[in-house]
Amino acid sequence: MCGLCGALAGSDHWSDAAVTAGGTRDQRRQLRNRVAGAVLAHYGLRLREAAGGSPVLQSATGQTALVPHLGALWPAAERLAKRPVDPLDPDLIAALRGRGAKAGV
């Protein structure tokens, strides 16, 4: 999908629903992207925002995928990483715990 189509497609995913608690919609999206970014880094991937606010997933080799919502992120991550992205992977959990300890969390 081209960038313009991705921007026009909107964000009709349940994870983007506006709720009253927990900060603004933008703050929740930023937090969600930081957490997803920490998981994706374990697989050699990076999540960044493109113009228009749509997240772009990027591999270490420069491959990219526009991800219009959180539901599209994980299949794209598996495609770019060329392996399963498992949130219950013991190595991932250990890496995330190590990051939290370094950050003083």
N, C-alpha and C positions, 0 to 999 in steps of 0.2 A: 504494500500500500504506500502511495506517495505521501509526503508530509502534509500536503493540502487536504487530501482525502482523510487522513488521520485526524486532522484538526476539525474537519467538518463532521466527522463521524460521531463526535460527542463522547461522553463518558457514561453510558448507560449500563453501569455495573453496580451490583448491590453494595460493593465496598465504597462507592463514591456517594452514597446517599447522605443527605444532610441530616444531622441529628443535633440536638441542642446542647448536650453535655460534651465536655472534652475539648474545648477550644473551637476555633473557627474551622470551617471546611478546609481552608488552605493549610492551617497548622496541622490538621489530622493527615492531610495528604503528604505533607513534608515529613512527618514522623513515620508514616507508613513507608515512604520511599527510603528513609534512612535505615529502617529495619530491613527492608528488602535488599538494600544495597549491601548491608553487612552479610546477609546470607549469600548474595550473588558473588561477592568478592571471594568467597571460599571456592567458587567454581571458575575463577578467573574472569568474571564478568563485571561490568560497571553500569550503573543506572544513572543517567543524567537527564536533565530537562532540556527539551528542544524549544525553539520559538513556538509560542502558542500554548506552552504548558504540557504538551504530551511527552511522557517519558520515552527515552530512547535507550535501548539496551545495546551495549557494545562489548565485543569480545577483545581479548588481548591481541588478536590478529587483525582487528579493525572491522570485522563484520558487525553490522548493525541491524536492529529490528525496532520499528516503531511499535510501542505497546500502548494502545488507547485506553486500557484499563487493567486493573490487577489480574483479572481472569486471563488475559492474554499474555501476561508476563512469564508465567512458569513454562508453558509450552515453548515460547520463544527462547527462554533460557536453556531448556534442554536441547533445542535445535542448535544454538550457538555453542554451547559447551560440549556438544556431541556426547553427552552422557546424561543419565537421570539426575535430576536435581531433587534430592530427598531431604526434607526438613528434619527428618528423624535420624539422619546419618550421624553415627557417634563421633566421627571426626569433625563434622560441622559443629555439633553441639560443644565439643571440647574447644574448638577454635573460638566460638562465640563466648564461651565462658572465659577464655583467656583474654579476649578483647575487653570484656566487662571488668576483669580484675585490673587490667592495665589502665583502664579509664577511671578506676576508682568507684565502680558501680557495685 
